[in-house]
Amino acid sequence: MKTGNIKELLIIGAGKMGQQIGFISAMHGYDVVLYDVNTDLLDRAAGRIKKISDEFVMSGRLTREEGEIVLSRIKSTVTPEEAGAKADIISESAPEDPELKGKIFAQFNKICPPHTVFTTNTSTLVPSMFAEATGRPDRFAALHFHDIRMTDLVDIMPHPGTSAETIEIIENFAASIGQNYVTMKKEKSGYVFNTMLSAWFESAEGLAANGIASVDDVDRSWMSVLRVPMGPFGMMDIVGLETVWKINDFWAKKLDSKKYRTVADFIKKYLDEGKYGLKSGEGFYKYPDPEYAKPDFVSRKKS
Ligand SMILES: NC(=O)c1ccc[n+]([C@@H]2O[C@H](COP(=O)([O-])OP(=O)(O)OC[C@H]3O[C@@H](n4cnc5c(N)ncnc54)[C@H](O)[C@@H]3O)[C@@H](O)[C@H]2O)c1
């Protein structure tokens, strides 16, 4: 099957990511079917997709009429047989649980036509963990999205059994929905950008949590040398401090690590004060006018 033959995309899991992937694919002309476990979730997803569409209209990326056409391409169902019958490609965005993902793929392997390519949007797992469960390991790989409102990068991560033809189909599909893709040569939890991002966060968190440098000075250093508009703590405010805490708490428990526990405790103090980051109006910085965005944040020169 060539990418030109892909007409219908099935999204499994109509949560935060399924909504975004469904929207961007419909915007590029694909028929999209959203599948989730109950109709309330699908109704909520439809409302959120409408909001994404409105944002695109407001920012001039779509006209109102185009927005309506995009929304008309998205259907939803709670019936697996209906969802999978005509799918040419699947994007799975169910919760981050390898057993659940394996079960879902096995279920849809029985329903979908033999040509259907299966992809997973997992953040931290690798496709070989459930390749066999798909029943079509050669037609399966990870296709991982970031927030489509902020970026247009996707990671493609094949497992050792993914066929070259499948990789090409996924690459072409990604490009056809306006995404820049990177295709990994080996499996690696966290993909490319997120691997670098977590190392960057970790070193910044270590400096501040151990009292070596202040949050502001860590960001100031990064922004001053690289001449970029934001440092690691500004970025963590966007990601959300709850997520940052969860990651550190997870590794602190799993590795019984003092290093991660020190960082988790440091972040927890912000959470205890209701500072969750950008979404709550305050994290390391106060919004909507964070200190780091002010002209004299980096520049302290007297002349
Ligand atoms: N949130 C992010 O920023 C982000 C970014 C990239 C990748 N991911 C990955 O995408 C996946 C989904 O994340 P999310 O943030 O959209 O989660 P979410 O919780 O917003 O959505 C998950 C959806 O899956 C549905 N679901 C549960 N069981 C199901 C089943 N058996 N069949 C079909 N649907 C089912 C849930 O009802 C829910 O609507 C995860 O694997 C996550 O790691 C998340």
The ligand as an ORCA input file, in Angstrom:
! r2SCAN-3c Opt
* xyz 0 1
  N      -0.016     14.046     26.990
  C       1.052     14.248     26.237
  O       1.629     15.353     26.212
  C       1.585     13.130     25.353
  C       2.495     13.447     24.330
  C       2.920     12.420     23.466
  C       2.479     11.108     23.658
  N       1.603     10.826     24.679
  C       1.122      9.448     24.818
  O      -0.157      9.369     24.192
  C      -0.960      8.394     24.868
  C      -2.245      9.051     25.333
  O      -1.927     10.162     26.146
  P      -3.014     11.300     26.444
  O      -2.277     12.373     27.168
  O      -3.767     11.612     25.197
  O      -3.953     10.510     27.483
  P      -5.495     10.803     27.858
  O      -5.665     10.220     29.212
  O      -5.814     12.234     27.637
  O      -6.314      9.941     26.781
  C      -6.342      8.536     26.782
  C      -7.692      8.103     26.219
  O      -7.663      6.696     26.005
  C      -8.955      6.199     26.331
  N      -8.943      4.764     26.560
  C      -8.769      4.086     27.724
  N      -8.890      2.769     27.516
  C      -9.165      2.602     26.199
  C      -9.425      1.483     25.372
  N      -9.416      0.248     25.853
  N      -9.681      1.688     24.063
  C      -9.685      2.940     23.555
  N      -9.443      4.042     24.278
  C      -9.187      3.875     25.593
  C      -9.345      7.004     27.555
  O     -10.755      6.930     27.780
  C      -8.858      8.394     27.174
  O      -9.860      9.149     26.498
  C      -0.107      7.840     25.993
  O       0.520      6.659     25.551
  C       0.921      8.937     26.228
  O       2.105      8.436     26.761
  C       1.136     11.809     25.521
*
